[in-house]
Amino acid sequence: MDSSKRAAILFLEAPADSSLVSGGYRYNREIGRRLCSTGLGELIDVDPTTLASDAPERVRAEPEAILVLDSLYLADLDLPDWVIEESSRVRLLLHYLPSQNPLLDAEDSKAMRAREERWIKTVGGVLTTSAHLAEVVLQLFGVTAEIATPGVGASFRTMTGSGDRTNLSDGARVVSVGPITREKGQLDTAQAMSVSARKNPARKHRLTLVGNEAADPEYTELVRRAAVGVELIFTGCLPSDGVAKELREADLFISASVFESYGMAIAEAAATGTPVVSYRVGEVDRWVRDGANGYLIDPGIGETLTELVVRLFEDDTHLRELHEQGQELFFPSWEFTFKRFLRGCRVEGELDGVVADDAPTFYSSCELPTRFGNFTVKVYRLPSGEEAIVIAMGELDSGTAPFVRVHSECFTGEILHSLKCDCRLQLEIAMQAIGERKRGAIVYLRQEGRGIGLGNKIRAYDEQSRGADTVEANERLGFPADMREFRAAAQILKLEGVTSVQLNTNNPDKVTSLEAHGVKVVDVVPSKTLANPHNVDYLLTKFRAMGHAGLAEASSDSDSSREEGSGGGLLSGSTPPDFGTVGTSRPKVLAQLDPTETLLIVDLDGVIKFSSGIPLEARELIDSLRAKGYSIRFLTNDGINSRRTRRAESAHDGMELIPEELYTVSYLTARYLREKQLTSILPLFGDPASEEFQDFSISRTQPSAVVVGDYFPHYQYDVLKDAYSALENGAELVAMHRKKTWPTGGKRVIDIGFWVAGLEYCAGRPATVIGKPGAFAYEVVMADAGFRPEQTVMISDEDDPDLQGAHRLGLHTVSFRGVSPTATASAESYRDLALLFGVEGIRAGG
């Protein structure tokens, strides 16, 4: 299709954050993805309360655009003036007619119908998502509507004939989807299952309700009370993939709704091969064949819902037959639906060319737990036959531009842990960043060796062993320096509903390519990794010859530093260096640092405080650094003490600290919770850390956050059970830190990371980590002191987590070595540290 002939479409959708599982929401989002991916239009969230005031400016800025409004506006507001003015180019997309709700009284229904009539007879065209609804519109208002039949999303693949899934010996797994409201009839389902449970108490049935339980709290409470003898699970709102997972794992899907047009959730359940029981409303019989892949009930006629449920659960033969006899049904693809949607909008042009022949196509998806959190992994197939992967977390197509990395496969780095590149570290840093943000994606492309393939990459490595740099090696083999192209990444992002990104990259070509193919890069987030002696030349070549950002010229003494085996990064500029390791080498003075413009963050536990106390040399070092003009802050992952008790302990050891200098993780955690207004907590920590939380309320039943800290007596079964229940009900999981072990008595023992990981597993989502290596601690310290990352140096004895966390944020780092945490610190290690920062006054003993 010639792009010059494409008409712009602005799809103004009423946000549905509180009802993500509604069929209309999923339909709108999928159509929006198609609009964005083909360049035909844009999906824009416009709240009903601001449609009249905010939309006109955007609408008038696009005078040629078709304007599509969705059903929710009918129920929520009268016809705005601008819709009347622009009526010839307005289309109304109907998922339902509010006036047809049988639970409305006659007066409300009449008033609603009058509002609908004014809308429908004013706009320039009506689209509906079902033939049934089109008939109602014609009958009530005399208007002929275009039908854009809803397709089934890629997550809902046809899996009929699965037979062996059903075994009711322990009870049935039942799912219902939709906001918990009277219209959806979840109370009927709960009562029917309760009757079955009373008839056979040995079977423990489970009812999972996917939807917004806050939509009608009174009705939700009735459902809870009705589910006697039934395990009742409320999942809250879920994205499409979450709905798909629940449907696939169910023995039966029950829809007791008396108010449906086309039954999107019913279509999706049928597509997964899950038998369906539903009232015969709207056109649900389009998806369900009575007795073949489910049962349809005529309200008030013949067998009741309760009688049918009891019969099905009494003997699992019936359900097994439904699985085994389930027949392949016609489920329109989203491409089919999209073309009908465009026709309804009266877009001119050859619609068969809307989806490009070389566009990626969705193939498969699953949920994947990782050490960085729970991700959704989707595989797309490219026309070349190769596969590309999206590793995602959170809703990508809503809110601000998500954090995104476009990453090329590196077998040697990611599988063999090669030190010749930084690919594995870049991938892991991106995954951790997404885990911390709870939202973002990595588009993983199979472009090994910058596009030359694994075999040629190994040949290039061989050339490098004979003196070629990474660019020259490719050229010697007859290849360009970089053969990759990133159009497929842009296409996949748009299919995911992403049209703007915060791009995590050092490569300017990725920015150029994404923007050239319709994905706006609103911000570039450099990927910062520690260099090593094996890859420093490779990194410098990428900077010098390929224009990669995040890197700069090597420092003047980089070669000598490498010969001395400092083991740290050797790059300066926008990628911060590791200034080396003190205690095992003699670093040179950092003359480039201006003490009055430099903040030193010192790991209190690994550099200053040891089991034997605070060494004299440590105190002399701090005094000398202060005298030189450095600003100093002390940071500790100590979740046992409060700031007051830790200062008292330091004073006892001969070193006075003012409150502004000391940051304990207990103080930082309380500060985080206040900022987020999470002031009701279930604490897994004790005194004296609890001093920081004196203004918080403590709740074991409905806390807004479960807070994990250093106090092992709290890890008891009853408390952990309460914590799990709270997390299941939506409480945030907050960890003071998540270190695996800590040193004591010459050995290492288990630390709170064990408990954090267990609670993350239970919650199904990662914890917010406050202390090192989490970003919050470093950012608060720098903000309070008034310094930027490039002005800040982190000094610690632990690469993981302290220095890695600091380095990811762009801080300079110093690794403090040669001192055992269980012994008196050696004077030489402190003298080396003093030499690094150009100060004197450290004695030769103490």
C-alpha positions in Angstrom: 0.0 0.0 0.0 1.4 3.4 -1.0 2.1 5.3 2.2 1.1 8.5 0.5 -2.5 7.2 0.2 -2.8 6.2 3.9 -5.3 8.1 5.9 -4.3 9.0 9.5 -6.4 7.4 12.2 -6.5 8.8 15.8 -8.0 6.2 18.0 -9.1 8.0 21.2 -9.6 5.3 23.8 -11.0 5.8 27.3 -8.3 4.4 29.7 -9.2 1.2 31.3 -6.6 0.7 34.0 -9.1 -0.6 36.4 -10.5 -3.2 34.0 -7.6 -4.5 32.0 -9.3 -7.9 31.5 -12.3 -6.5 29.7 -12.8 -7.7 26.1 -13.1 -4.1 24.9 -9.8 -3.2 26.4 -8.0 -6.1 24.8 -9.6 -5.4 21.4 -8.7 -1.7 21.6 -5.1 -2.4 22.5 -4.6 -4.9 19.8 -6.1 -2.6 17.2 -3.8 0.1 18.5 -0.8 -2.1 18.1 -1.7 -2.7 14.5 -2.2 1.0 13.9 1.1 1.9 15.3 3.0 -0.9 13.6 1.7 -0.1 10.1 2.1 3.7 10.5 -1.6 4.2 9.8 -2.5 5.9 13.0 -2.1 6.2 16.8 -3.8 5.0 19.9 -4.3 7.8 22.4 -5.6 7.5 25.9 -8.2 10.2 26.7 -10.1 10.1 29.9 -13.8 10.6 29.6 -13.7 13.5 32.0 -11.3 15.4 29.7 -12.5 14.3 26.3 -14.4 17.5 25.8 -11.6 19.8 26.9 -8.3 18.1 25.9 -9.1 16.3 22.7 -10.1 19.2 20.4 -6.5 20.7 20.2 -5.1 17.4 19.1 -8.0 16.7 16.7 -7.7 20.0 15.0 -4.0 19.5 14.6 -4.8 16.5 12.4 -7.5 17.8 10.1 -7.3 14.9 7.7 -7.4 12.1 10.4 -10.3 9.7 10.9 -11.3 9.9 14.6 -12.3 6.7 16.4 -14.0 6.8 19.8 -14.8 3.8 21.9 -17.9 2.6 23.7 -16.9 3.8 27.2 -17.6 7.4 26.2 -21.3 6.6 25.7 -21.8 5.6 29.3 -19.7 8.4 30.8 -20.5 11.7 29.1 -22.8 13.7 26.8 -21.8 14.4 23.3 -19.0 17.0 23.2 -19.4 20.0 20.9 -16.2 19.2 19.0 -17.6 15.8 18.1 -20.6 17.5 16.5 -18.4 19.9 14.6 -16.1 17.1 13.3 -18.9 14.5 13.0 -18.2 13.6 9.3 -14.8 12.1 10.3 -15.8 10.6 13.6 -16.3 6.8 13.9 -17.8 5.2 17.0 -16.5 1.8 17.9 -19.1 -0.1 19.9 -18.2 -3.1 22.1 -21.5 -2.9 23.9 -24.6 -0.7 24.4 -24.9 0.4 28.0 -28.7 0.7 27.7 -28.9 -3.0 27.0 -27.8 -4.0 30.5 -30.7 -6.1 31.8 -29.9 -5.0 35.4 -30.8 -1.4 34.6 -34.2 -0.2 35.7 -36.5 1.0 32.9 -36.0 4.7 33.6 -32.2 4.5 33.6 -32.2 2.3 30.4 -34.5 4.9 28.6 -32.2 7.8 29.6 -29.1 5.9 28.5 -30.7 5.0 25.2 -31.5 8.6 24.4 -27.8 9.5 25.0 -26.7 6.6 22.7 -29.1 7.7 20.0 -27.7 11.2 19.9 -24.1 9.9 19.7 -24.9 7.2 17.0 -27.0 9.5 14.8 -24.4 12.3 15.0 -21.2 10.6 14.1 -20.2 9.8 10.6 -20.1 6.0 11.1 -20.5 3.2 13.6 -18.3 0.1 13.9 -19.3 -2.9 16.0 -17.4 -5.9 17.2 -20.2 -8.3 16.6 -23.0 -9.0 14.1 -25.4 -9.3 17.1 -24.6 -5.8 18.2 -24.9 -4.5 14.7 -28.5 -5.9 14.5 -29.4 -4.2 17.8 -28.1 -0.9 16.5 -30.1 -1.2 13.3 -33.2 -2.2 15.2 -33.0 0.5 17.9 -31.6 3.5 15.9 -32.0 2.6 12.2 -28.3 2.9 11.6 -26.3 0.3 9.7 -23.0 -0.4 11.4 -19.8 -1.8 9.9 -18.8 -5.1 11.6 -15.1 -5.6 12.6 -15.3 -9.1 14.1 -12.9 -9.4 17.1 -10.0 -11.8 16.6 -8.2 -13.8 19.2 -4.9 -12.4 20.4 -1.6 -14.1 19.7 -1.5 -15.3 23.3 -4.6 -17.3 22.9 -3.5 -20.1 20.5 -5.9 -22.9 19.5 -5.0 -25.9 21.7 -8.2 -28.1 21.4 -8.1 -31.9 21.7 -5.8 -31.8 24.8 -7.8 -34.5 26.6 -5.5 -35.5 29.4 -5.6 -32.0 31.1 -8.8 -32.8 33.0 -8.7 -34.9 36.2 -11.2 -33.9 38.9 -10.1 -36.4 41.5 -8.8 -33.5 43.6 -11.3 -30.9 42.4 -12.0 -28.7 39.4 -10.0 -25.6 38.4 -12.5 -23.0 37.2 -11.8 -19.6 35.8 -14.1 -16.6 35.1 -12.9 -13.4 33.5 -14.3 -9.9 33.9 -14.7 -7.1 36.5 -16.4 -8.5 39.6 -19.8 -7.0 39.0 -23.5 -8.2 38.9 -23.4 -8.0 35.1 -20.7 -10.7 35.0 -22.6 -13.0 37.4 -19.7 -14.4 39.4 -22.1 -14.9 42.3 -24.0 -17.5 40.3 -20.8 -19.4 39.6 -19.6 -19.3 43.2 -23.0 -20.6 44.4 -23.1 -23.4 41.8 -19.6 -24.6 42.8 -20.5 -24.4 46.5 -23.5 -26.7 45.9 -21.1 -29.2 44.1 -18.7 -28.9 47.0 -21.3 -29.8 49.6 -22.3 -32.9 47.5 -18.7 -34.1 47.4 -16.6 -32.5 50.2 -13.6 -34.7 49.3 -13.0 -32.7 46.1 -11.6 -29.2 46.7 -12.7 -27.0 43.8 -10.9 -23.8 43.0 -12.5 -20.7 41.5 -10.2 -18.1 40.0 -11.8 -14.7 39.3 -9.7 -12.6 37.0 -10.8 -9.0 37.2 -11.2 -5.8 39.2 -12.6 -6.8 42.6 -12.9 -3.1 43.6 -15.5 -2.4 40.9 -18.4 -3.4 43.2 -17.1 -4.1 46.7 -20.5 -5.1 48.1 -21.0 -7.6 45.3 -17.5 -8.9 45.7 -18.2 -9.6 49.4 -21.4 -11.5 48.4 -19.2 -13.7 46.1 -16.7 -14.4 48.9 -19.5 -15.5 51.3 -21.1 -17.7 48.6 -18.0 -19.7 47.9 -18.4 -22.1 50.8 -16.1 -25.1 50.5 -14.5 -23.6 47.4 -11.0 -22.1 47.3 -11.6 -18.6 46.0 -8.8 -16.7 44.3 -8.9 -13.1 43.2 -6.1 -12.3 40.8 -7.0 -8.7 40.2 -6.5 -7.2 36.8 -4.1 -9.0 34.4 -2.6 -8.2 31.0 -3.5 -10.5 28.1 -0.7 -12.9 28.7 -1.8 -13.3 32.3 -5.3 -14.0 31.2 -4.0 -16.6 28.7 -2.1 -18.4 31.4 -5.1 -18.7 33.7 -7.2 -20.0 30.9 -4.7 -22.6 29.8 -4.4 -24.0 33.3 -8.2 -24.2 33.9 -10.4 -27.3 33.6 -13.4 -25.2 32.8 -14.3 -21.6 32.0 -17.6 -20.3 33.3 -19.3 -17.2 32.1 -22.5 -16.4 34.0 -22.8 -13.0 32.4 -26.3 -12.0 31.2 -24.9 -8.9 29.3 -22.5 -9.8 26.5 -22.3 -8.9 22.8 -19.6 -11.2 21.5 -17.9 -12.6 24.6 -14.2 -11.9 24.0 -13.1 -13.9 27.1 -15.3 -16.8 25.9 -13.6 -16.7 22.5 -10.2 -16.7 24.2 -11.1 -19.6 26.5 -12.3 -21.7 23.5 -9.1 -20.8 21.6 -7.0 -22.3 24.4 -9.0 -25.6 24.3 -10.6 -25.0 27.7 -14.3 -26.1 27.8 -16.8 -23.2 28.2 -20.1 -23.0 30.2 -22.0 -19.9 29.4 -25.4 -18.4 29.2 -26.6 -18.1 25.6 -26.4 -14.4 25.1 -25.2 -12.2 22.3 -23.3 -14.4 19.8 -21.3 -16.6 22.2 -22.5 -19.5 20.1 -20.1 -18.3 17.5 -17.3 -19.6 19.6 -19.0 -22.4 21.6 -20.6 -25.5 20.1 -23.1 -26.9 22.6 -21.9 -30.4 23.6 -18.7 -30.1 21.5 -16.4 -27.7 23.3 -18.8 -26.5 26.0 -22.4 -26.0 27.1 -24.7 -23.1 26.5 -27.6 -22.4 28.9 -30.8 -20.5 28.1 -31.6 -18.4 31.2 -34.7 -19.6 32.8 -35.2 -22.6 30.5 -34.2 -26.2 31.1 -31.1 -27.1 33.1 -29.8 -24.4 35.4 -26.2 -23.3 35.8 -26.0 -25.0 39.2 -27.4 -28.3 37.9 -25.0 -28.3 35.0 -22.0 -27.6 37.1 -22.9 -30.3 39.6 -23.3 -32.8 36.8 -20.0 -31.9 35.2 -18.1 -32.1 38.5 -19.9 -35.3 39.7 -18.0 -37.3 37.1 -15.1 -35.9 35.1 -16.1 -38.0 32.1 -18.1 -35.1 30.7 -15.3 -32.6 30.9 -12.8 -35.2 29.5 -15.1 -35.7 26.5 -15.2 -32.0 25.9 -11.4 -31.8 25.8 -11.1 -34.9 23.6 -13.9 -34.0 21.2 -13.1 -30.3 21.0 -13.1 -29.3 17.4 -11.1 -26.7 15.5 -13.2 -23.6 15.3 -12.7 -20.5 13.1 -11.1 -17.8 15.1 -10.4 -14.7 12.9 -6.8 -13.5 13.1 -6.1 -10.0 14.3 -4.9 -9.2 10.8 -8.3 -10.1 9.5 -10.0 -8.0 12.2 -7.7 -5.1 11.6 -8.5 -5.0 7.9 -12.3 -5.0 8.7 -11.6 -2.2 11.2 -9.9 -0.1 8.5 -12.8 -0.7 6.1 -15.2 0.5 8.8 -13.1 3.6 9.1 -13.3 4.0 5.3 -9.6 4.1 4.8 -8.8 4.2 1.1 -6.2 2.0 -0.5 -5.1 -1.6 -1.0 -5.8 -3.2 2.3 -3.9 -6.4 1.5 -0.7 -4.4 1.7 -1.4 -3.1 5.2 0.7 -5.8 6.8 4.1 -5.8 5.0 5.3 -9.1 3.5 8.6 -8.8 5.4 7.0 -8.0 8.8 7.9 -10.3 11.8 5.1 -12.6 12.9 4.4 -13.8 16.5 5.2 -17.4 17.1 5.2 -18.3 20.8 5.4 -16.9 24.3 5.8 -18.0 28.0 6.6 -16.6 31.4 10.2 -17.0 32.5 11.5 -16.5 36.1 15.0 -15.2 36.2 17.3 -13.9 38.9 16.4 -10.4 37.7 12.6 -11.0 38.0 9.8 -12.6 36.1 9.8 -11.8 32.4 7.5 -12.6 29.5 9.5 -14.1 26.6 8.0 -13.9 23.1 9.4 -15.3 19.9 8.9 -13.6 16.6 9.7 -15.2 13.3 11.3 -13.1 10.6 10.8 -13.6 6.9 14.4 -14.9 6.6 13.4 -17.8 8.9 15.4 -16.5 11.8 13.9 -15.9 15.2 13.9 -12.7 17.3 13.0 -12.6 20.9 11.3 -10.0 23.1 12.2 -10.3 26.8 9.7 -8.0 28.5 8.2 -7.0 31.9 5.2 -4.9 32.5 2.8 -3.2 30.1 4.9 -1.7 27.3 2.1 0.1 25.5 0.9 2.3 28.3 2.4 5.3 30.1 5.8 6.8 29.3 8.3 5.5 26.8 9.6 2.2 28.3 13.3 1.3 28.9 14.3 -0.8 25.9 17.6 -2.5 24.8 18.1 -3.9 21.3 20.7 -6.6 21.8 22.6 -8.8 19.4 23.4 -12.4 20.2 26.9 -13.1 21.5 27.5 -16.8 22.0 31.1 -16.4 23.2 30.2 -13.7 25.7 26.8 -14.9 27.0 27.4 -18.6 27.0 31.2 -19.0 27.3 31.7 -15.9 29.5 34.4 -14.5 27.2 36.3 -11.5 28.4 37.0 -10.2 24.9 33.7 -8.2 24.9 31.1 -6.8 27.3 28.0 -8.2 25.7 27.0 -10.5 28.6 27.4 -7.7 31.1 25.3 -5.3 28.9 22.5 -7.9 28.7 22.5 -8.5 32.4 22.6 -4.8 33.2 19.6 -4.2 31.0 17.7 -7.1 32.6 18.5 -5.8 36.0 17.4 -2.3 35.0 14.1 -3.6 33.7 13.7 -5.6 36.9 14.2 -2.6 39.0 11.8 -0.4 36.9 9.3 -3.3 36.7 8.8 -2.3 33.0 10.8 -2.5 29.9 12.0 -4.9 27.1 15.0 -6.3 25.4 14.7 -7.1 21.7 17.2 -9.9 21.2 18.3 -10.3 17.6 20.3 -13.3 16.2 23.1 -11.2 14.7 26.2 -12.9 16.0 29.5 -11.1 15.4 27.9 -7.9 14.3 26.1 -9.8 11.6 28.8 -12.0 10.2 27.8 -15.2 12.1 29.6 -17.3 14.7 32.0 -19.1 12.4 33.3 -15.8 10.9 33.4 -14.2 14.3 35.8 -16.9 15.4 37.9 -16.3 12.3 37.8 -12.6 13.2 39.1 -13.4 16.7 41.9 -15.3 15.1 42.8 -12.2 13.1 42.7 -10.2 16.2 45.3 -12.5 17.8 47.6 -11.4 14.9 47.3 -7.7 15.7 44.0 -6.6 14.0 41.5 -4.6 16.0 37.8 -5.6 15.8 37.1 -3.4 12.8 40.2 -4.5 10.9 39.5 -8.2 11.6 36.1 -8.0 9.8 37.6 -6.1 6.9 40.4 -8.6 6.4 37.7 -11.3 6.0 35.9 -9.2 3.5 33.1 -7.9 5.7 32.0 -4.4 6.7 32.8 -3.3 10.3 29.1 -3.9 11.2 26.6 -5.8 9.0 23.7 -5.5 11.4 20.4 -3.7 10.7 17.7 -3.0 13.3 14.5 -2.6 11.2 13.1 -5.9 12.5 13.5 -4.6 16.1 11.5 -1.5 15.2 8.8 -3.6 13.6 8.6 -5.9 16.6 8.4 -3.0 19.1 5.5 -1.5 17.1 3.7 -4.9 17.2 4.2 -4.7 20.9 2.5 -1.3 20.9 5.7 0.6 21.5 6.2 3.8 19.4 8.7 5.6 21.7 11.5 4.3 23.9 14.3 5.1 26.3 17.0 3.3 24.4 19.7 1.6 26.3 22.7 1.7 23.9 26.1 3.1 23.1 25.5 2.6 19.4 24.3 5.6 17.4 23.2 3.3 14.5 20.5 1.8 16.7 19.1 5.2 17.4 19.1 6.2 13.8 17.6 2.9 12.6 14.8 2.8 15.1 13.8 6.4 14.4 14.0 5.8 10.6 11.5 2.9 11.1 8.9 4.7 13.2 10.1 4.3 16.8 11.0 7.6 18.5 14.0 7.5 20.8 13.1 10.0 23.6 16.2 9.3 25.6 19.5 7.4 25.3 20.7 5.5 28.3 24.3 4.5 27.9 25.3 1.0 28.8 28.2 1.2 31.2 30.3 -1.8 32.0 33.7 -2.4 33.6 36.5 -2.8 31.2 39.2 -5.5 31.7 42.6 -6.0 30.2 41.2 -8.4 27.5 38.5 -6.0 26.1 39.8 -2.5 26.7 41.2 -2.2 23.2 37.9 -3.6 21.8 35.9 -0.9 23.7 38.3 1.9 22.6 38.0 0.7 19.0 34.2 0.9 19.1 34.5 4.4 20.4 37.2 5.6 18.0 36.2 3.8 14.8 32.5 3.2 15.2 31.4 6.3 17.1 29.9 4.4 20.1 28.7 6.6 22.9 29.5 6.0 26.5 33.2 5.7 25.9 36.1 8.1 25.6 39.9 8.1 25.1 42.0 5.9 27.4 43.7 7.8 30.2 47.4 8.7 29.6 48.6 6.0 32.0 46.2 3.3 30.9 48.9 1.1 29.5 51.0 1.2 32.7 47.9 0.6 34.8 47.1 -2.5 32.7 50.6 -3.8 33.2 50.3 -3.4 36.9 47.2 -5.6 36.8 44.8 -3.2 38.4 42.0 -5.3 37.0 39.8 -2.2 36.8 38.3 -0.4 33.8 40.6 2.0 32.0 38.2 4.3 30.3 37.4 7.9 31.4 34.9 10.4 30.2 31.2 9.5 30.2 31.9 5.9 31.2 33.4 6.2 34.7 36.6 4.3 35.4 37.3 1.9 38.1 40.3 3.7 39.7 42.0 0.5 40.5 42.4 -1.8 43.5 44.2 -0.5 46.5 45.9 -2.8 48.9 47.3 -5.0 46.1 49.0 -2.3 44.0 50.3 1.2 44.3 47.9 3.4 42.3 48.9 6.8 41.1 47.4 10.1 42.5 44.1 11.0 40.9 45.2 14.4 39.9 42.2 14.9 37.7 39.8 15.0 40.7 39.1 18.4 42.3 38.5 17.5 46.0 36.0 20.4 46.4 34.0 19.0 43.5 34.1 15.4 44.5 31.9 13.3 46.8 33.3 10.1 48.3 30.8 7.4 49.3 32.5 5.0 51.6 31.3 1.5 52.5 31.3 1.8 56.3 31.4 -1.9 56.9 34.1 -2.9 54.4 36.4 0.1 54.5 36.1 1.6 57.9 34.5 -0.7 60.5 35.7 -4.2 61.3 35.0 -6.7 64.0 38.0 -5.4 65.9 36.7 -1.8 65.7 37.7 1.2 63.6 41.5 1.2 62.9 43.4 4.3 63.7 44.5 4.5 60.1 40.9 4.6 58.9 40.2 7.6 61.2 43.4 9.4 60.0 42.4 8.7 56.4 39.0 10.3 56.9 40.4 13.3 58.7 42.9 13.8 55.9 40.3 13.5 53.2 38.1 16.1 54.9 41.0 18.5 55.3 41.7 18.1 51.6 38.2 19.3 50.8 36.4 16.1 49.9 32.8 15.6 50.9 32.3 12.2 52.5 29.2 10.1 53.1 29.1 6.6 54.7 26.8 4.0 53.4 26.0 0.7 55.0 23.6 -2.2 54.2 23.3 -2.7 57.9 19.6 -3.4 58.4 19.9 -4.2 62.1 20.8 -0.8 63.4 19.1 2.6 63.2 21.1 5.6 62.2 21.2 6.7 65.9 22.6 3.3 67.2 25.1 3.0 64.4 26.4 6.5 65.1 26.7 5.6 68.8 28.6 2.4 67.9 31.0 4.5 65.7 31.5 7.0 68.5 32.3 4.2 70.9 35.0 3.1 68.4 36.5 6.6 68.4 35.0 8.1 65.2 32.2 10.7 65.4 29.7 10.9 62.6 27.1 13.6 62.1 23.6 12.3 61.0 24.0 13.9 57.5 27.1 11.8 56.8 25.6 8.4 57.7 23.1 6.4 55.6 22.0 3.1 57.0 19.7 0.9 54.9 17.0 1.0 57.6 16.9 4.8 57.4 16.9 4.7 53.6 14.1 2.1 53.6 11.9 4.2 55.8 12.6 7.2 53.6 11.6 5.2 50.5 8.4 4.0 52.0 7.4 7.6 53.1 8.1 8.9 49.6 5.8 6.2 48.1 3.2 6.7 50.9 3.5 3.1 51.9 3.0 3.8 55.6 1.3 0.6 56.7 3.9 -2.2 56.8 4.5 -5.8 57.9 8.0 -5.7 59.2 10.4 -8.6 58.9 13.0 -6.8 61.1 13.3 -5.8 64.7 15.0 -3.4 67.1 16.9 -1.1 66.9 16.2 -0.7 63.1 12.5 -0.2 64.0 13.4 3.3 65.4 13.3 4.6 61.8 9.7 3.4 61.4 8.1 4.9 64.6 5.5 6.9 62.5 4.4 3.8 60.5 1.4 1.6 61.3 2.1 -2.1 61.7 -0.4 -4.5 60.0 -0.2 -8.3 59.5 -3.4 -8.5 57.5 -3.5 -5.5 55.1 -0.1 -3.8 54.9 0.8 -1.7 51.9 4.3 -3.1 52.0 6.2 -6.2 53.4 9.6 -5.0 54.5 12.5 -7.5 54.7 15.4 -6.7 56.9 18.2 -8.1 59.1 16.3 -9.9 61.9 16.1 -13.6 61.6 13.8 -14.3 64.6 11.0 -12.8 62.5 11.3 -15.4 59.8 8.7 -17.7 61.4 6.1 -19.7 59.6 3.1 -17.7 60.8 4.7 -14.3 60.0 5.9 -15.6 56.6 2.4 -16.9 55.8 1.0 -13.4 56.6 3.6 -11.9 54.4 2.7 -14.2 51.6 -1.0 -13.3 52.0 -0.2 -9.6 52.0 1.9 -9.9 48.8 -0.9 -11.9 47.2 -3.3 -9.1 48.0 -1.0 -6.5 46.3 1.4 -5.3 49.0 4.8 -4.2 47.7 7.8 -6.3 48.6 10.6 -4.1 49.8 14.0 -5.5 50.8 16.6 -3.5 52.7 19.1 -5.5 50.7 19.4 -9.0 49.3 22.9 -10.2 50.0 23.3 -13.9 49.9 25.9 -14.3 52.7 27.8 -12.3 55.3 31.2 -13.0 57.0 31.4 -14.0 60.6 33.9 -16.0 62.6 36.2 -16.6 59.6 33.4 -18.1 57.5 30.3 -16.9 55.6 26.7 -17.5 56.7 23.4 -17.1 55.0 22.0 -13.6 54.8 18.5 -12.2 54.0 18.8 -12.7 50.3 17.5 -16.2 50.9 14.3 -14.9 52.4 13.9 -12.1 49.8 14.2 -14.7 47.0 11.6 -16.9 48.6 9.1 -14.1 49.0 9.8 -13.0 45.4 8.9 -16.5 44.3 5.7 -16.4 46.3 4.8 -12.9 45.1 5.6 -13.7 41.5 7.4 -10.4 41.1 10.8 -9.0 42.2 11.4 -7.0 45.4 12.3 -3.3 45.4 15.9 -3.4 46.8 16.8 -0.3 48.7 20.4 -0.8 49.7 23.4 -1.7 47.5 23.4 -2.5 44.6 19.9 -0.9 44.2 19.9 2.5 42.7 17.8 4.2 45.5 20.6 4.3 48.1 23.2 5.9 45.8 20.7 8.4 44.3 19.5 9.6 47.7 23.0 10.1 49.0 24.1 12.1 45.9 20.9 14.1 45.8 21.2 15.1 49.5 24.9 16.0 49.1 24.3 17.9 45.8 26.6 15.9 43.5 26.2 14.2 40.2 27.3 10.6 39.4 30.4 11.8 37.4 31.5 13.8 40.5 31.1 10.8 42.9 33.4 7.9 43.8 32.3 4.8 45.6 34.9 3.0 47.7 34.2 -0.5 48.9 35.7 -3.9 49.4 32.9 -5.7 47.5 32.6 -5.7 43.7 29.2 -7.4 44.0 27.0 -5.7 45.0 28.6 -2.3 46.0 30.8 -1.4 43.0 28.7 -3.0 40.3 25.6 -1.1 41.6 27.6 2.2 41.7 29.1 1.6 38.3 25.7 1.1 36.7 24.6 4.5 37.8 27.8 6.1 36.4 29.8 6.6 39.6 33.5 6.1 39.7 34.7 3.2 41.8 37.6 2.1 43.9 38.1 -1.4 45.0 39.6 -1.7 48.5 41.6 -4.9 48.9 44.2 -6.5 51.1 42.3 -6.3 54.3 40.5 -9.1 56.1 37.2 -8.1 57.6 38.1 -10.2 60.7 41.5 -8.7 61.3 43.0 -5.4 62.1 43.3 -3.4 58.8 46.9 -3.1 57.5 48.3 0.4 57.5 49.6 -0.1 53.9 46.1 -0.5 52.5 45.0 2.8 54.0 48.2 4.5 52.8 47.5 3.3 49.3 44.0 4.7 49.5 45.4 8.0 50.8 47.9 8.1 48.0 45.2 7.5 45.4 43.4 10.7 46.6 46.5 12.7 47.1 46.4 13.1 50.9 49.0 12.5 53.6 49.0 11.8 57.3 48.6 8.0 57.4 51.1 6.5 59.9 53.0 3.2 59.3 51.2 1.4 62.1 48.5 1.8 64.7 
